[in-house]
Amino acid sequence: MYAVILTGGKQYKVSEGDVIRVEKLEVEEGEKISFDQVLLLNDGSLKLGKPYVEGAKVSGTVTKNGKGKKIVVYRYKRKTGYHKKNGHRQLFTEVKIDSIA
């Protein structure tokens, strides 16, 4: 059994027991969370939503909130002496999928 959910503008294929990293959610560690925007559900028969599957829900537990690896952005223009170094660390929330209903 698996489902495709929508969160943070991205789509994730999840099964029970999976651990996924999604865009930062305003939920504390250890709290339960449910995703109502289920685009596709496969429980032996395929159910496709228009745009969402009615009555479908994916539940999970937040295991971690954190920052990803550092990405270095370096801009450079030759002959002018222009260079600019910038860094970015994307915030994420790690969720363990408990059930698909």
DSSP file (Angstrom, degrees, kcal/mol; ACC not computed):
  #  RESIDUE AA STRUCTURE BP1 BP2  ACC     N-H-->O    O-->H-N    N-H-->O    O-->H-N    TCO  KAPPA ALPHA  PHI   PSI    X-CA   Y-CA   Z-CA
    1    1 A M              0   0    0      0, 0.0    15,-0.5     0, 0.0     2,-0.3   0.000 360.0 360.0 360.0 132.1    0.0    0.0    0.0
    2    2 A Y  E     -AB  15  42A   0     40,-1.7    40,-2.8    13,-0.1     2,-0.3  -0.958 360.0-161.5-146.2 165.3    1.3    3.4   -0.9
    3    3 A A  E     -AB  14  41A   0     11,-2.4    11,-3.1    -2,-0.3     2,-0.5  -0.965  17.8-133.0-143.7 157.7    0.1    7.0   -1.4
    4    4 A V  E     -AB  13  40A   0     36,-2.2    35,-2.8    -2,-0.3    36,-1.2  -0.976  31.1-172.5-114.3 120.3    1.2   10.2   -3.1
    5    5 A I  E     -AB  12  38A   0      7,-2.6     7,-2.3    -2,-0.5     2,-0.5  -0.747  17.7-137.4-113.1 159.8    0.9   13.2   -0.9
    6    6 A L  E     +A   11   0A   0     31,-2.1     2,-0.3    -2,-0.3    31,-0.3  -0.974  35.3 147.4-118.2 122.3    1.3   16.9   -1.6
    7    7 A T  E >   +A   10   0A   0      3,-2.3     3,-1.5    -2,-0.5    16,-0.3  -0.963  65.7   7.1-153.2 138.0    3.1   19.1    1.0
    8    8 A G  T 3  S-     0   0    0     -2,-0.3     3,-0.1     1,-0.3    16,-0.1   0.758 127.1 -62.3  65.2  24.8    5.3   22.2    0.6
    9    9 A G  T 3  S+     0   0    0      1,-0.3     2,-0.3    14,-0.1    -1,-0.3   0.560 117.9  99.5  78.0   7.9    4.6   22.4   -3.1
   10   10 A K  E <   -A    7   0A   0     -3,-1.5    -3,-2.3    13,-0.0     2,-0.4  -0.883  67.3-128.6-126.0 158.2    6.2   19.0   -3.7
   11   11 A Q  E     -A    6   0A   0     -2,-0.3     2,-0.4    -5,-0.2    -5,-0.2  -0.875  21.6-169.6-109.4 139.5    4.8   15.5   -4.1
   12   12 A Y  E     -A    5   0A   0     -7,-2.3    -7,-2.6    -2,-0.4     2,-0.6  -0.992  18.5-141.7-131.0 133.1    6.1   12.5   -2.1
   13   13 A K  E     -A    4   0A   0     -2,-0.4     2,-0.3    -9,-0.2    -9,-0.2  -0.851  35.2-179.8 -90.7 121.6    5.4    8.8   -2.6
   14   14 A V  E     -A    3   0A   0    -11,-3.1   -11,-2.4    -2,-0.6     2,-0.3  -0.920  20.0-175.1-129.3 149.8    5.0    7.2    0.9
   15   15 A S  E >   -A    2   0A   0     -2,-0.3     3,-1.7   -13,-0.2    82,-0.2  -0.846  49.1 -73.9-128.1 167.9    4.4    3.8    2.4
   16   16 A E  T 3  S+     0   0    0    -15,-0.5    82,-0.2    -2,-0.3     3,-0.1  -0.446 120.3  22.5 -65.2 134.7    3.8    2.9    6.1
   17   17 A G  T 3  S+     0   0    0     80,-2.6    -1,-0.2     1,-0.3    81,-0.1   0.291  90.8 134.4  91.8  -9.1    7.1    3.0    8.0
   18   18 A D    <   -     0   0    0     -3,-1.7    79,-3.0    78,-0.1     2,-0.5  -0.380  46.8-145.7 -71.3 151.3    8.8    5.4    5.5
   19   19 A V  E     -D   96   0B   0     77,-0.2     2,-0.3    -3,-0.1    77,-0.2  -0.985  24.1-179.3-117.6 120.7   10.8    8.4    6.8
   20   20 A I  E     -D   95   0B   0     75,-2.8    75,-2.9    -2,-0.5     2,-0.6  -0.875  25.1-136.7-122.3 152.9   10.6   11.4    4.6
   21   21 A R  E     +D   94   0B   0     -2,-0.3     2,-0.2    73,-0.2    73,-0.2  -0.948  31.7 174.6-107.8 119.4   12.1   14.9    4.7
   22   22 A V  E     -D   93   0B   0     71,-2.7    71,-2.3    -2,-0.6     3,-0.1  -0.694  41.8 -73.1-116.5 170.3    9.6   17.7    3.7
   23   23 A E  E    S-D   92   0B   0    -16,-0.3    69,-0.2    -2,-0.2    -1,-0.2  -0.263  76.8 -69.3 -58.4 153.1    9.8   21.4    3.7
   24   24 A K        -     0   0    0     67,-0.8     2,-0.3    68,-0.1    -1,-0.2  -0.173  54.3-165.8 -54.7 130.3    9.7   22.9    7.2
   25   25 A L        -     0   0    0      2,-0.2     2,-2.0    -3,-0.1    -1,-0.1  -0.884  30.6-115.9-114.1 148.8    6.3   22.6    9.0
   26   26 A E  S    S+     0   0    0     -2,-0.3     2,-0.4    67,-0.0    -2,-0.0  -0.420  76.9 115.4 -83.0  63.6    5.3   24.4   12.1
   27   27 A V        -     0   0    0     -2,-2.0    -2,-0.2     4,-0.0     3,-0.1  -0.994  62.5-124.1-134.7 138.2    5.1   21.3   14.3
   28   28 A E    >   -     0   0    0     -2,-0.4     3,-1.4     1,-0.1    34,-0.3  -0.362  40.9 -84.9 -78.0 160.5    7.3   20.3   17.3
   29   29 A E  T 3  S+     0   0    0      1,-0.2    34,-0.2    34,-0.1    -1,-0.1  -0.400 113.9  24.0 -64.3 139.3    9.2   17.0   17.5
   30   30 A G  T 3  S+     0   0    0     32,-3.1    -1,-0.2     1,-0.3     2,-0.1   0.247  93.8 123.1  90.1 -12.6    7.2   14.1   18.7
   31   31 A E    <   -     0   0    0     -3,-1.4    31,-2.5    31,-0.1    -1,-0.3  -0.465  63.2-114.8 -82.1 155.2    3.8   15.5   17.6
   32   32 A K  E     -E   61   0B   0     29,-0.2     2,-0.3    -2,-0.1    29,-0.2  -0.594  31.9-174.0 -85.2 149.7    1.4   13.8   15.3
   33   33 A I  E     -E   60   0B   0     27,-2.8    27,-2.8    -2,-0.2     2,-0.4  -0.991   9.0-155.5-142.1 147.6    0.7   15.3   11.9
   34   34 A S  E     -E   59   0B   0     -2,-0.3     2,-0.6    25,-0.2    25,-0.2  -0.983   7.3-147.8-128.5 141.3   -1.8   14.3    9.2
   35   35 A F  E     +E   58   0B   0     23,-3.2    23,-2.1    -2,-0.4   -28,-0.1  -0.930  15.7 176.8-107.6 117.5   -1.7   15.0    5.4
   36   36 A D        +     0   0    0     -2,-0.6     2,-1.7    21,-0.2    20,-0.2   0.638  61.2  87.4 -94.7 -17.3   -5.1   15.5    3.8
   37   37 A Q        +     0   0    0    -31,-0.3   -31,-2.1    21,-0.1     2,-0.6  -0.581  55.9 165.6 -86.9  79.7   -3.9   16.3    0.3
   38   38 A V  E     -B    5   0A   0     -2,-1.7    15,-3.0    15,-0.3   -33,-0.2  -0.871  15.6-178.7 -99.1 117.9   -3.6   12.8   -1.0
   39   39 A L  E     +     0   0A   0    -35,-2.8    10,-2.5    -2,-0.6     2,-0.3   0.801  69.1  12.8 -86.6 -31.8   -3.3   12.7   -4.8
   40   40 A L  E     -BC   4  48A   0    -36,-1.2   -36,-2.2     8,-0.2     2,-0.4  -0.997  60.3-167.9-149.3 142.3   -3.2    9.0   -5.3
   41   41 A L  E     -BC   3  47A   0      6,-2.6     6,-3.2    -2,-0.3     2,-0.5  -0.994   0.9-172.1-136.9 128.2   -3.9    5.9   -3.2
   42   42 A N  E     +BC   2  46A   0    -40,-2.8   -40,-1.7    -2,-0.4     4,-0.2  -0.930  23.2 149.0-123.6 106.4   -3.0    2.3   -4.0
   43   43 A D  S    S-     0   0    0      2,-1.6     3,-0.1    -2,-0.5    -1,-0.1  -0.326  93.5 -54.6-126.2  48.9   -4.5   -0.3   -1.6
   44   44 A G  S    S+     0   0    0      1,-0.0     2,-0.4     0, 0.0    -2,-0.1  -0.223 137.8  55.3 102.0 -40.8   -4.8   -3.1   -4.1
   45   45 A S  S    S-     0   0    0      2,-0.0    -2,-1.6    -4,-0.0     2,-0.5  -0.965  91.9-116.7-121.8 144.7   -6.9   -0.9   -6.4
   46   46 A L  E     -C   42   0A   0     -2,-0.4     2,-0.5    -4,-0.2    -4,-0.2  -0.669  26.6-170.0 -86.1 125.2   -5.7    2.4   -7.7
   47   47 A K  E     -C   41   0A   0     -6,-3.2    -6,-2.6    -2,-0.5     2,-0.5  -0.972   3.9-165.6-116.4 121.3   -7.6    5.5   -6.6
   48   48 A L  E     -C   40   0A   0     -2,-0.5    -8,-0.2    -8,-0.2     2,-0.1  -0.910  14.2-134.9-110.2 130.1   -6.8    8.7   -8.4
   49   49 A G        -     0   0    0    -10,-2.5     4,-0.3    -2,-0.5     3,-0.1  -0.421   9.3-129.4 -84.6 157.5   -8.0   12.0   -7.0
   50   50 A K  S    S-     0   0    0      2,-1.0     2,-0.1    -2,-0.1   -11,-0.0  -0.673 103.3 -37.2-131.4  78.8   -9.5   14.9   -8.9
   51   51 A P  S    S+     0   0    0      0, 0.0     2,-0.3     0, 0.0    -2,-0.3  -0.976 146.0  16.0 -85.1 -18.2   -7.5   16.7   -7.5
   52   52 A Y  S    S-     0   0    0     -2,-0.1    -2,-1.0    -4,-0.1     2,-0.5  -0.875  77.4-110.1-120.0 151.8   -7.5   14.9   -4.1
   53   53 A V    >   -     0   0    0    -15,-3.0     3,-1.2    -2,-0.3   -15,-0.3  -0.655  41.1-122.1 -76.1 124.8   -8.8   11.4   -3.0
   54   54 A E  T 3  S+     0   0    0     -2,-0.5     3,-0.1     1,-0.2    -1,-0.1  -0.485  89.4   8.1 -72.9 134.5  -11.9   12.0   -0.8
   55   55 A G  T 3  S+     0   0    0      1,-0.3     2,-0.3    -2,-0.2    -1,-0.2   0.417  95.7 129.2  80.4  -1.7  -11.7   10.5    2.6
   56   56 A A    <   +     0   0    0     -3,-1.2     2,-0.3   -20,-0.2   -18,-0.3  -0.671  30.1 172.8 -89.9 142.4   -8.0    9.6    2.3
   57   57 A K        -     0   0    0     -2,-0.3    44,-3.2    -3,-0.1     2,-0.5  -0.993  21.9-153.9-150.0 138.9   -5.6   10.6    5.0
   58   58 A V  E     -EF  35 100B   0    -23,-2.1   -23,-3.2    -2,-0.3     2,-0.3  -0.971  17.1-162.1-115.4 126.1   -1.9    9.9    5.8
   59   59 A S  E     +EF  34  99B   0     40,-2.7    39,-2.3    -2,-0.5    40,-1.5  -0.835  16.4 159.7-110.6 146.2   -0.8   10.2    9.4
   60   60 A G  E     -EF  33  97B   0    -27,-2.8   -27,-2.8    -2,-0.3     2,-0.4  -0.946  33.7-118.4-153.9 173.6    2.8   10.5   10.7
   61   61 A T  E     -EF  32  96B   0     35,-2.5    35,-2.9    -2,-0.3     2,-0.5  -0.970  28.5-122.3-121.3 134.8    5.0   11.5   13.6
   62   62 A V  E     + F   0  95B   0    -31,-2.5   -32,-3.1    -2,-0.4    33,-0.2  -0.644  31.6 174.1 -76.8 122.8    7.5   14.3   13.4
   63   63 A T  E     +     0   0B   0     31,-2.7     2,-0.3    -2,-0.5    32,-0.2   0.720  60.4   4.2-100.3 -26.4   10.9   12.9   14.3
   64   64 A K  E     - F   0  94B   0     30,-1.4    30,-3.5   -36,-0.1     2,-0.4  -0.979  46.1-159.3-161.9 142.0   13.2   15.9   13.7
   65   65 A N  E     + F   0  93B   0     -2,-0.3     2,-0.3    28,-0.2    28,-0.2  -0.986  43.9 120.5-116.7 135.5   13.3   19.5   12.7
   66   66 A G  E     - F   0  92B   0     26,-2.2    26,-2.7    -2,-0.4     2,-0.4  -0.920  55.3 -79.3-167.9-167.0   16.6   20.8   11.3
   67   67 A K  E     - F   0  91B   0     -2,-0.3    24,-0.2    24,-0.2     3,-0.1  -0.918  37.0-130.1-118.2 144.6   18.7   22.4    8.6
   68   68 A G        -     0   0    0     22,-2.9     3,-0.1    -2,-0.4    -1,-0.1  -0.046  47.0 -59.8 -78.7-173.8   20.1   20.7    5.5
   69   69 A K        -     0   0    0      1,-0.1    21,-0.5    20,-0.1     2,-0.2  -0.325  64.5 -95.3 -67.7 152.8   23.7   20.7    4.2
   70   70 A K        -     0   0    0     19,-0.1     2,-0.5    -3,-0.1    19,-0.2  -0.500  33.3-156.7 -73.8 134.0   25.2   24.1    3.3
   71   71 A I  E     -G   88   0C   0     17,-2.7    17,-1.8    -2,-0.2     2,-0.5  -0.958   9.0-145.8-110.5 127.4   25.0   25.1   -0.3
   72   72 A V  E     -G   87   0C   0     -2,-0.5     2,-0.6    15,-0.2    15,-0.2  -0.828   9.0-164.0 -97.8 126.3   27.6   27.7   -1.4
   73   73 A V  E     -G   86   0C   0     13,-4.0    13,-3.0    -2,-0.5     2,-0.5  -0.949  11.0-177.6-109.6 117.8   26.5   30.2   -4.1
   74   74 A Y  E     -G   85   0C   0     -2,-0.6     2,-0.4    11,-0.2    11,-0.2  -0.968   6.8-169.2-123.2 122.1   29.4   32.0   -5.7
   75   75 A R  E     +G   84   0C   0      9,-3.0     9,-2.6    -2,-0.5     2,-0.4  -0.902  12.0 173.0-111.0 138.5   28.9   34.7   -8.3
   76   76 A Y  E     -G   83   0C   0     -2,-0.4     2,-0.5     7,-0.2     7,-0.2  -0.996  18.7-168.1-148.5 134.4   31.9   35.9  -10.3
   77   77 A K  E >>> -G   82   0C   0      5,-2.4     3,-0.9    -2,-0.4     5,-0.7  -0.992  29.0-126.3-123.7 125.9   32.4   38.3  -13.3
   78   78 A R  T 345S+     0   0    0     -2,-0.5     4,-0.0     1,-0.2     5,-0.0  -0.279  82.8  12.3 -71.3 154.1   35.7   38.3  -14.9
   79   79 A K  T 345S+     0   0    0      1,-0.1    -1,-0.2     2,-0.0     0, 0.0   0.276 113.4  74.4  69.1  -7.8   37.9   41.4  -15.5
   80   80 A T  T <45S-     0   0    0     -3,-0.9    -2,-0.2     2,-0.2    -1,-0.1   0.557  98.2-121.9-110.0  -9.6   35.7   43.6  -13.2
   81   81 A G  T  <5 +     0   0    0     -4,-0.6     2,-0.6     1,-0.3    -3,-0.1   0.595  62.4 145.3  80.3  10.1   36.8   42.3   -9.8
   82   82 A Y  E   < +G   77   0C   0     -5,-0.7    -5,-2.4    -4,-0.0     2,-0.3  -0.714  10.9 146.8 -88.0 124.4   33.3   41.4   -8.9
   83   83 A H  E     -G   76   0C   0     -2,-0.6     2,-0.4    -7,-0.2    -7,-0.2  -0.970  20.0-173.5-151.2 146.0   32.7   38.3   -6.8
   84   84 A K  E     -G   75   0C   0     -9,-2.6    -9,-3.0    -2,-0.3     2,-0.5  -0.984   6.6-161.1-143.8 126.3   30.1   37.5   -4.2
   85   85 A K  E     +G   74   0C   0     -2,-0.4     2,-0.3   -11,-0.2   -11,-0.2  -0.924  17.7 167.9-111.7 131.9   29.9   34.4   -2.0
   86   86 A N  E     -G   73   0C   0    -13,-3.0   -13,-4.0    -2,-0.5     2,-0.3  -0.975  15.6-154.7-141.0 151.3   26.7   33.5   -0.3
   87   87 A G  E     -G   72   0C   0     -2,-0.3     2,-0.3   -15,-0.2   -15,-0.2  -0.887   5.8-169.2-128.4 160.1   25.5   30.4    1.5
   88   88 A H  E     -G   71   0C   0    -17,-1.8   -17,-2.7    -2,-0.3     2,-0.4  -0.991   9.8-168.0-150.1 138.8   22.2   28.8    2.2
   89   89 A R        -     0   0    0     -2,-0.3     2,-0.3   -19,-0.2   -19,-0.1  -0.974  23.8-138.8-127.7 116.4   20.9   26.0    4.5
   90   90 A Q        -     0   0    0    -21,-0.5   -22,-2.9    -2,-0.4     2,-0.2  -0.545  15.6-128.0 -78.2 134.4   17.3   24.8    3.8
   91   91 A L  E     + F   0  67B   0     -2,-0.3   -67,-0.8   -24,-0.2     2,-0.3  -0.565  33.8 178.9 -78.9 143.9   15.1   24.1    6.8
   92   92 A F  E     -DF  23  66B   0    -26,-2.7   -26,-2.2    -2,-0.2     2,-0.4  -0.939  26.2-143.7-142.3 164.0   13.4   20.7    6.8
   93   93 A T  E     -DF  22  65B   0    -71,-2.3   -71,-2.7    -2,-0.3     2,-0.5  -1.000  17.7-145.2-128.1 128.2   11.0   18.5    8.9
   94   94 A E  E     -DF  21  64B   0    -30,-3.5   -31,-2.7    -2,-0.4   -30,-1.4  -0.838  20.0-171.2 -97.5 126.4   11.6   14.7    9.1
   95   95 A V  E     -DF  20  62B   0    -75,-2.9   -75,-2.8    -2,-0.5     2,-0.6  -0.962  17.2-149.7-124.3 132.9    8.3   12.7    9.3
   96   96 A K  E     -DF  19  61B   0    -35,-2.9   -35,-2.5    -2,-0.4     2,-0.4  -0.906  25.9-129.4 -99.4 123.0    7.9    9.0    9.9
   97   97 A I  E     + F   0  60B   0    -79,-3.0   -80,-2.6    -2,-0.6   -37,-0.3  -0.597  30.2 175.0 -77.8 122.8    4.7    7.7    8.2
   98   98 A D  E     -     0   0B   0    -39,-2.3     2,-0.3    -2,-0.4   -38,-0.2   0.878  58.2  -3.5 -94.6 -48.5    2.5    5.7   10.7
   99   99 A S  E     - F   0  59B   0    -40,-1.5   -40,-2.7   -83,-0.1     2,-0.5  -0.992  46.2-148.8-150.6 154.5   -0.6    4.9    8.7
  100  100 A I  E       F   0  58B   0     -2,-0.3   -42,-0.2   -42,-0.2   -84,-0.1  -0.993 360.0 360.0-123.1 120.8   -2.5    5.4    5.4
  101  101 A A              0   0    0    -44,-3.2   -43,-0.2    -2,-0.5    -1,-0.1   0.359 360.0 360.0-127.3 360.0   -6.2    5.5    5.6
